[in-house]
Amino acid sequence: MLAQYFTNAFTIAMVILVLVLLVSMFRILREYERGVIFMLGRFYRVKGPGLIIVVPLIQQMVRVDIRTVVMDVPTQDVISKDNVSVMVNAVVYYRVTDAQPAIINVENFHEATSQLAQTTLRSVLGQYELDDMLSSRETLNSAIQTILDQQTDSWGIKVSNVEIKHVDLNESMIRAIAKQAEAERERRAKVIHAQGEQEAAEKLSQAAKTLSQQPQALQLRYLQTLTEIAGEHSNTVVFPLPIEMLQHLQKATEGMSSDETANS
């Protein structure tokens, strides 16, 4: 009786074990997942997505997510080429393009990519001056992305984009930049004012040449000036006397003197 009991219990246990093994053979991988299969410790193949079969005790599977990962690079203390200390952080977009090297060639590709992004960010930005960091973001992003993509290619990872988010300066540097910007604005204002004075002088010189060639135009300008003066509310009105008129009066006076001398 006891032997029969143990036999039945053993049979039930074996049936349960077989059912568990059969159930564990079937794995479901989503569309964005791949399974790296190892057979007795050696790489076998990459499977998925969908329903796959993994032989228990002989094969092992490692899931790999192939979706784009958005990784925030921690803030780094960077010394620029002109010896300015800044705090810079960035964001890196990457994804697994080949699951096999991502599992076999590197222990933890997420951690490895993060550390590589930090060191690359410091080394690349250290080759540029502060003004370039603030004004040439696209160039810096492209340079960092190219280096990361080349380094992670052997891991089966594609770095699609790198964006520098913030470049933080200390208070003294912010004040120095503000003074520099103010000085630059004053310089531009003086240059623009000088250019305006030069253009005005050139136009006045052209106008003077035109008036000197046309005496009638000079007379019209004289009458216009008298009209403008008469319209002003002033107790004293000064009438400008053209030099040409004085010259005509002088000639007339000299003519009259000559006639009187001839008559006498």
Residue pairs with C-beta under 8 A, 6 or more apart in sequence:
21 56
24 54
24 56
25 53
25 54
25 55
25 56
26 51
26 52
26 53
27 35
27 51
27 52
27 53
27 54
27 61
28 50
28 51
28 52
29 35
29 47
29 48
29 49
29 50
29 52
29 63
30 49
31 49
32 49
32 65
32 66
32 67
33 48
33 49
33 63
33 64
33 65
33 66
34 46
34 47
34 48
34 49
34 63
34 64
34 66
34 96
34 99
35 46
35 47
35 48
35 52
35 54
35 61
35 62
35 63
35 64
35 99
36 43
36 46
36 61
36 62
36 64
36 99
36 100
36 103
36 104
37 43
37 44
37 45
37 46
37 47
37 54
37 59
37 60
37 61
38 44
38 59
38 60
38 61
38 62
39 55
39 58
39 59
40 58
43 100
43 104
44 59
46 99
46 100
47 61
52 61
54 60
54 61
62 103
64 96
64 99
64 102
64 103
65 96
66 95
66 96
66 97
66 99
67 95
68 93
68 94
68 95
68 160
69 93
69 94
69 95
69 110
70 91
70 92
70 93
71 91
71 92
71 93
71 94
71 110
71 113
71 114
71 117
72 89
72 91
73 89
73 90
73 91
73 92
73 114
73 117
73 118
73 121
74 89
74 118
75 87
75 88
75 89
75 166
75 168
76 87
76 88
76 89
76 118
76 121
76 122
77 85
77 86
77 87
77 122
78 85
78 86
78 87
78 88
78 121
78 122
78 125
78 126
79 85
79 126
80 86
80 125
80 126
80 128
80 129
80 130
80 133
81 126
81 127
81 128
81 129
82 129
82 130
84 129
84 130
84 169
84 173
85 170
86 125
86 130
86 133
86 167
86 168
86 169
86 173
87 166
87 167
87 168
88 121
88 125
88 133
88 164
88 166
88 167
88 168
89 164
89 165
89 166
90 117
90 121
90 144
90 162
90 163
90 164
90 165
91 162
91 163
91 165
92 113
92 117
92 148
92 159
92 161
92 162
93 159
93 160
93 161
93 162
93 163
94 113
94 148
94 152
94 157
94 158
94 159
94 160
95 157
95 158
95 160
96 102
96 109
96 156
96 157
96 158
97 156
97 157
97 158
98 156
99 156
100 156
101 154
101 155
101 156
102 109
102 155
102 156
102 157
103 109
105 154
105 155
105 156
106 112
106 155
109 152
109 155
109 156
109 157
112 152
112 155
113 148
113 152
113 155
113 157
113 159
116 148
116 151
116 152
117 144
117 148
117 162
120 144
120 147
120 148
120 151
121 144
124 140
124 143
124 144
124 147
125 133
125 140
128 136
128 140
130 173
132 139
132 140
133 140
133 164
133 167
134 167
137 164
140 164
141 161
141 162
141 163
141 164
144 162
144 164
145 159
145 160
145 161
145 162
148 159
148 162
149 158
149 159
152 158
152 159
169 177
210 217
211 217
211 218
211 221
212 218
215 244
218 242
218 244
219 242
222 240
222 242
225 240
226 239
229 237
229 238
229 239
230 237
